[in-house]
Amino acid sequence: MRDQDGVICRTQVLLCGQDDDFIEGMVRRRLWSRIHRGVFVDHTGPLSWTQRLWAALLFYGDAIAADESALGLFGLQRPAATDTVHVAVDQSRRVRSVPGVRVHRVTDLRGHAHPSRRPPAMRLETAVLRTASRSRDEAVAIACLADACQSRRTTAGRLAQQLRSLPRLPRRAFLLEVLEDVASGAFSVLEHRYLTRVERPHGLPTASRQRRVKVGRRPAYRDVEYLGGALVVELDGRLGHDRTEDRWADLDRDIDSVIAGATSVRLAWGQVLDACRLASAIGRLLRAVGWQGQVRPCGQACSAPPVDAAA
């Protein structure tokens, strides 16, 4: 019960040498309470998310935490106590549902299981890809992939390799395209949107991304660098810019860029969402530091003001 966050099932009680009378006595004395049929917890209060997950795994037997729940165990999500618990069982099984639990039937359950995680869980790459593929919102899917890579728990290459082994996964082409961008260094939804809606469609030069630099005593990563670092673009999105300390570090990095002789600009969602106007502005900055190219319209309705060749 210590290993399972206070949760135990009837089969385990019997294997420990006790019987149903012992279980009923523990419940009657309010030392245990019943969660599901044959599954108990060692208190009578509200259940934590982890206890609900253990209860579902023990109820179904030969099951693993899946998708969002697996990501919660890997620290990529912060599940609330009331969030739906996701578990996976083998495709061949027919199981009944219980409240608050979503059961996924998957092929080759053992092959997708992490070899040592407790509670038993799906491998990280499989959980990330399945969760991203089910997202109806493009930004949520991108964030799922980018968060996993930015956390350094996996890489875009490993995710892409695993994706190729899941031929029936929905939206595979879209996920592969996003992973190519993540591999290039677009580690957040905002960075991906800048890459795909500002830089590429408007013919801006290809930038270096996530280059490691040292600011003071600690390393940092520059989001976007053009022309060998002559122009640095920092993108304040959802990832890595939430705390006061993060913002101070960002400002230190801007100062460091200027000291090194670079032009440095910091952008947020307001600028990136106005992609055509931003492309024109970045084009002017690039020409000011030596770029000889031209900003091109992204389509007939593009509102990017032309950058004069002499600008």
NORWO-V940066 format. One line per field, one symbol per residue. phi: phi as a letter, one per 20 degrees, with the letter a starting at -180 (. if undefined). Layout:
phi->???
This chain:
phi->.ffdlndbdggffffenecfffffffffemecceecgncccebdefeffffffgfffffemlccfclgfffffenecdfegefgedcdcfgfedceecgncdddecelgffeeffcfcfgbfggfffffffffeffegffffffffgffffmebcfffffffffecfeffmfffffffffffffofebfffffffecdfffdmfffeeclffcddmecfbcefbcdlmnfcddddedfenceegfffffffgffffffffneeccddcggfffeffffgfffgfffffdofdecfdferfefdfffefgef
